């Protein structure tokens, strides 16, 4: 599945400014910025979703966000919520889906490497 998307992992959560990215909307906006910059520099790049993850040592969870980066006229739903649930169930890791957005999941830090 990894050939179908790009991903970024932020693990250093000790920096003070990193705390600003512990919110789903902030992480989504960072993802949109990364996608736009990448596509601006690589004109022939295929449209692929971007998966961003950020570790939070205080909560014990890593937030994982899927950013589509492009609009799909037929189906505007972010189907990564289904992929995230299936992946968590397959590897047996603990996850939380507490957001209205389907493309956001939180995985226990110790389960993250297995999940990804």
C-alpha positions in Angstrom: 0.0 0.0 0.0 2.9 2.4 0.6 3.4 2.9 -3.1 -0.1 4.6 -3.1 0.8 7.5 -0.8 3.6 9.6 0.6 4.3 9.8 4.3 6.1 12.0 6.9 6.7 11.1 10.5 7.5 13.6 13.2 8.9 11.9 16.3 10.8 14.7 18.2 8.0 16.0 20.4 10.4 17.6 22.9 10.6 21.0 21.0 8.2 23.6 22.2 6.9 24.6 18.8 6.1 20.9 18.0 3.2 21.2 20.5 1.4 23.4 17.9 1.1 20.4 15.6 -0.6 18.2 18.1 -4.0 19.3 16.8 -5.5 17.5 13.8 -6.3 20.7 11.9 -2.8 22.0 12.3 -1.3 18.8 11.0 -3.8 18.7 8.1 -2.7 22.3 7.1 1.0 21.3 7.3 0.1 18.3 5.1 -1.6 20.6 2.5 1.5 22.9 2.5 3.8 20.0 2.0 1.7 18.6 -0.9 1.5 22.0 -2.6 5.2 22.6 -2.3 6.1 19.1 -3.5 3.8 19.4 -6.5 5.1 22.9 -7.2 8.7 21.6 -7.4 7.8 18.4 -9.2 5.3 19.3 -12.0 5.0 15.7 -13.2 4.5 14.2 -9.8 1.4 11.9 -9.4 -1.3 13.0 -7.1 -0.9 10.9 -4.0 -2.4 11.3 -0.5 0.1 12.3 2.2 0.1 10.5 5.6 1.5 12.5 8.4 2.1 11.3 11.9 3.3 13.1 15.1 4.2 11.5 18.4 2.9 12.8 21.7 4.8 11.4 24.6 2.5 13.1 27.2 -0.7 11.4 25.9 1.1 8.2 24.9 -0.4 8.3 21.4 0.8 9.1 17.9 -1.7 11.0 15.8 -1.9 9.9 12.1 -3.6 12.1 9.6 -4.3 11.4 5.9 -4.4 14.5 3.7 -5.8 13.9 0.2 -4.3 17.0 -1.3 -6.6 17.1 -4.2 -10.4 17.0 -4.8 -12.2 14.1 -6.2 -15.4 14.9 -7.9 -17.0 11.5 -7.6 -16.2 10.7 -4.0 -14.9 13.5 -1.7 -14.8 11.1 1.4 -11.4 10.4 2.9 -11.4 6.6 2.8 -8.2 6.4 4.9 -10.4 6.1 8.0 -11.4 2.6 6.8 -7.8 1.8 6.0 -6.7 2.9 9.4 -9.3 0.8 11.2 -8.5 -2.2 9.1 -4.7 -1.8 9.6 -5.2 -1.4 13.4 -7.4 -4.5 13.6 -5.1 -6.6 11.4 -2.0 -5.9 13.6 -3.9 -5.8 16.8 -2.9 -2.4 18.0 -4.8 0.0 20.2 -6.3 3.0 18.3 -8.7 5.9 18.9 -11.0 7.4 16.3 -12.4 10.4 18.1 -12.6 12.9 15.3 -15.4 13.9 12.9 -12.8 13.5 10.1 -12.4 9.9 9.0 -8.8 10.4 8.0 -7.5 10.8 11.6 -6.5 8.1 14.0 -4.5 7.9 17.2 -2.3 4.9 17.8 -0.5 4.0 21.0 3.1 5.0 20.7 4.4 1.5 21.4 2.1 0.1 18.6 2.9 2.8 16.0 5.8 1.0 14.3 3.7 -2.2 13.8 0.8 -0.1 12.5 2.8 1.9 9.9 
